[in-house]
């Protein structure tokens, strides 16, 4: 067992409310090493292939938020990022252009988050306001028997009611090396790699569900917003910016191709 596999070691799981085929294009645009696997009905999980929180002063919680935000920026499905380290654990929830909300528990399980994050989680995932709401409320109350890992496991239990089923071995609390090793042992896991611009454009042209109408305007908005994020200079904000610029460019390319195709008929 490596040093990163002991209890309290840092780890991240990105839970996407979409099937792997829908998650893959956005994950590729991040240009980050990731492992992708199905995680139940209508869910996928991404495991970071590296530990970017070791590269600078940015903590694991902030990096999780940036990755989740970048993944969800140009997509209709939300992302829940789970994180933990020796100081605590927590979650973030991202969806489209809406502000990413997060909640934290200290290592002993003491809650530090606010009601806003739980409200965002319920709304963006369409959770039952009564049954699921009550379960989430319990995670915000003092409990001397529940440490940070138990709190995250409690959150996962709530999400299982929506179809989430974490693959064997991908357990909150396990270190990053252990998560990657567990993901690598699954036959359904695939390594997500940047396919190059030609393949990315081809994927964009054939992507379903984009719809018709104001595609070019949407693409232009994404390019402008992405360029603004790129200008911030921070690594994970640059990743979010890259996703927006790339997705916007693909959207514009698709709209131009669709217009030419329609004119030629």
C-alpha atoms as one frame of an Amber mdcrd trajectory, in Angstrom:
protein
   0.000   0.000   0.000   1.455   3.352  -1.000   1.488   6.470   1.118  -1.458
   7.890  -0.772  -3.635   4.874  -0.044  -3.896   5.227   3.723  -7.072   6.605
   5.331  -7.101  10.394   5.109  -5.094  10.530   1.876  -6.407  12.864  -0.793
  -8.730  11.589  -3.487 -11.291  12.853  -5.995 -14.260  11.306  -7.795 -16.182
  13.230 -10.457 -19.734  11.912 -10.765 -21.450  12.905 -14.011 -25.203  12.583
 -14.460 -24.843  11.138 -17.960 -23.734   7.985 -19.734 -20.012   7.609 -20.627
 -20.635   8.273 -24.336 -22.023  11.687 -23.444 -19.318  12.456 -20.883 -16.336
  11.455 -23.027 -16.280  14.492 -25.396 -16.198  17.052 -22.569 -13.703  14.981
 -20.600 -11.434  14.856 -23.668 -11.551  18.632 -24.053 -10.108  19.047 -20.553
  -6.819  17.616 -21.861  -6.334  16.059 -18.422  -5.491  12.373 -17.843  -8.734
  10.788 -16.640 -10.218   7.328 -16.217 -13.880   6.988 -17.221 -16.308   4.251
 -16.183 -20.093   3.762 -16.016 -21.478   4.241 -12.532 -25.030   2.965 -12.585
 -28.113   4.000 -14.512 -27.518   7.355 -16.149 -24.262   8.021 -14.288 -20.545
   7.972 -15.070 -17.488   8.437 -12.864 -14.170  10.063 -13.712 -10.978   9.429
 -11.728  -8.125  11.929 -12.199  -5.050  10.249 -13.672  -2.724  12.629 -11.816
  -2.720  14.503  -8.521  -2.784  18.174  -9.591  -3.130  19.341  -5.981   0.546
  18.404  -5.545   1.636  20.842  -8.259   1.071  24.083  -6.379  -0.775  25.796
  -3.566  -4.285  24.979  -4.836  -6.013  22.504  -2.536  -7.925  19.393  -3.498
 -11.316  21.032  -2.840 -10.612  23.941  -5.200  -9.259  21.668  -7.920 -12.336
  19.431  -7.649 -14.545  22.487  -8.062 -12.600  23.662 -11.110 -12.714  20.262
 -12.812 -16.437  19.818 -12.116 -17.160  23.336 -13.354 -15.157  22.773 -16.548
 -16.913  19.468 -17.261 -20.394  20.872 -16.757 -19.876  24.262 -18.388 -21.061
  23.347 -21.887 -23.326  20.413 -21.034 -26.964  19.951 -19.938 -26.054  17.396
 -17.250 -24.702  18.225 -13.771 -21.481  17.037 -12.132 -20.975  16.187  -8.462
 -17.350  16.247  -7.385 -16.423  14.342  -4.224 -13.114  15.112  -2.520 -11.323
  14.201   0.687  -7.948  14.616   2.366  -6.472  14.409   5.852  -8.210  17.643
   6.880 -11.730  16.762   5.825 -14.012  15.998   2.901 -16.775  17.541   0.878
 -18.613  17.874  -2.389 -19.199  20.392  -5.147 -22.081  20.475  -7.598 -21.745
  22.130 -11.000 -24.276  22.648 -13.783 -23.856  24.797 -16.871 -23.084  28.466
 -16.298 -24.527  28.446 -12.800 -22.189  29.066  -9.892 -20.538  25.937  -8.555
 -21.650  25.279  -4.976 -19.679  23.326  -2.398 -19.945  21.860   1.091 -17.196
  20.807   3.519 -16.919  18.616   6.592 -13.897  18.684   8.887 -12.048  15.406
   9.497 -14.179  14.711  12.584 -17.374  15.274  10.588 -18.110  18.800  11.765
 -20.144  20.523   9.016 -18.796  23.791   7.597 -21.023  24.285   4.560 -24.142
  26.309   4.122 -27.711  25.504   3.140 -27.087  26.987  -0.314 -24.935  24.018
  -1.377 -27.502  21.442  -0.278 -30.263  23.416  -1.978 -28.239  23.510  -5.205
 -27.582  19.770  -4.970 -31.280  18.981  -4.558 -32.338  21.282  -7.383 -29.676
  20.400  -9.942 -30.070  16.648  -9.477 -33.847  16.701  -9.149 -33.783  15.012
  -5.745 -36.951  14.345  -3.796 -37.482  17.434  -1.600 -38.946  15.367   1.240
 -37.176  12.005   1.485 -33.852  13.036  -0.035 -34.064  16.440   1.583 -34.384
  14.903   5.028 -31.386  12.638   4.414 -29.288  15.582   3.263 -30.373  17.655
   6.245 -29.026  14.960   8.562 -25.614  15.360   6.946 -25.568  19.005   8.033
 -26.338  18.258  11.687 -23.771  17.514  14.428 -23.046  13.790  14.794 -20.219
  12.597  17.010 -20.292   9.150  15.380 -19.843  10.380  11.780 -16.445  11.519
  10.532 -15.824  13.198   7.173 -15.661   9.912   5.262 -18.960   8.767   6.786
 -20.553  12.034   5.698 -19.470  11.543   2.078 -20.643   7.933   2.160 -23.985
   9.233   3.416 -24.154  11.575   0.435 -23.366   8.696  -1.937 -26.185   6.704
  -0.325 -28.605   9.515  -1.184 -27.381   9.604  -4.780 -27.927   5.856  -5.166
 -31.656   6.634  -5.129 -31.121   8.371  -8.484 -29.391   5.337 -10.011 -25.763
   5.963  -8.996 -23.760   2.787  -8.388 -20.069   3.364  -7.752 -17.937   0.627
  -9.336 -16.176  -1.840  -7.052 -13.175  -0.308  -5.339 -14.031   3.333  -6.005
 -14.709   4.158  -2.394 -14.599   7.637  -0.841 -11.676   7.833   1.585  -9.274
   5.819  -0.560  -6.162   7.602  -1.758  -5.692   8.708  -5.356  -3.329   5.843
  -6.196  -5.816   3.351  -4.802  -8.650   4.864  -6.836  -6.650   4.647 -10.033
  -5.628   1.075  -9.288  -9.236   0.085  -8.591 -10.477   1.805 -11.750  -7.765
   0.140 -13.791  -8.956  -3.294 -12.708 -12.450  -2.714 -14.093 -13.090  -4.105
 -17.562 -15.385  -1.156 -18.339 -12.838   1.552 -17.551 -11.338   3.564 -20.385
  -8.526   6.094 -20.392  -9.748   9.458 -21.701  -7.285  11.078 -24.059  -7.284
  14.213 -26.183  -8.095  12.953 -29.708  -6.767  15.947 -31.604  -8.761  18.744
 -33.198  -9.819  16.836 -36.324 -11.434  14.048 -34.291 -12.931  16.576 -31.869
 -14.574  18.480 -34.737 -15.899  15.204 -36.178 -17.396  14.369 -32.778 -19.000
  17.784 -32.580 -20.524  17.495 -36.033 -22.137  14.183 -35.190 -23.118  14.975
 -31.604 -26.779  14.433 -30.890 -28.963  16.582 -28.730 -27.439  19.945 -29.574
 -30.664  20.995 -31.237 -31.242  23.537 -33.949 -31.830  27.268 -33.880 -29.431
  29.717 -32.309 -26.398  27.455 -32.481 -24.039  30.051 -33.889 -24.977  32.563
 -31.199 -24.512  29.940 -28.500 -21.114  29.035 -29.938 -20.031  32.680 -30.001
 -21.084  33.150 -26.366 -19.098  30.063 -25.367 -15.988  31.269 -27.204 -16.152
  34.708 -25.550 -16.752  33.238 -22.094 -13.975  30.693 -22.600 -11.528  33.353
 -23.704 -12.311  35.319 -20.544 -11.587  32.282 -18.388  -8.352  31.605 -20.268
  -7.278  35.146 -19.489  -7.536  34.461 -15.753  -4.335  32.408 -16.005  -5.182
  29.920 -13.231  -4.644  26.320 -14.324  -8.140  24.910 -13.782  -9.858  28.088
 -14.912  -7.780  27.739 -18.079  -9.123  24.192 -18.391 -12.688  25.496 -18.131
 -11.873  28.185 -20.684 -10.398  25.632 -23.066 -13.567  23.536 -22.852 -15.767
  26.539 -23.621 -13.639  27.801 -26.500 -13.412  24.326 -28.023 -17.105  23.557
 -27.589 -18.061  26.972 -28.939 -15.851  26.492 -31.979 -17.371  23.064 -32.610
 -20.872  24.486 -32.262 -20.136  27.238 -34.787 -18.540  24.711 -37.163 -21.579
  22.458 -36.892 -23.966  25.333 -37.543 -21.981  26.390 -40.625 -21.878  22.818
 -41.924 -25.612  22.355 -41.283 -26.405  25.615 -43.118 -24.338  24.616 -46.143
 -25.888  21.165 -46.153 -29.404  22.611 -46.035 -28.627  25.115 -48.813 -27.323
  22.326 -51.035 -30.510  20.293 -50.905
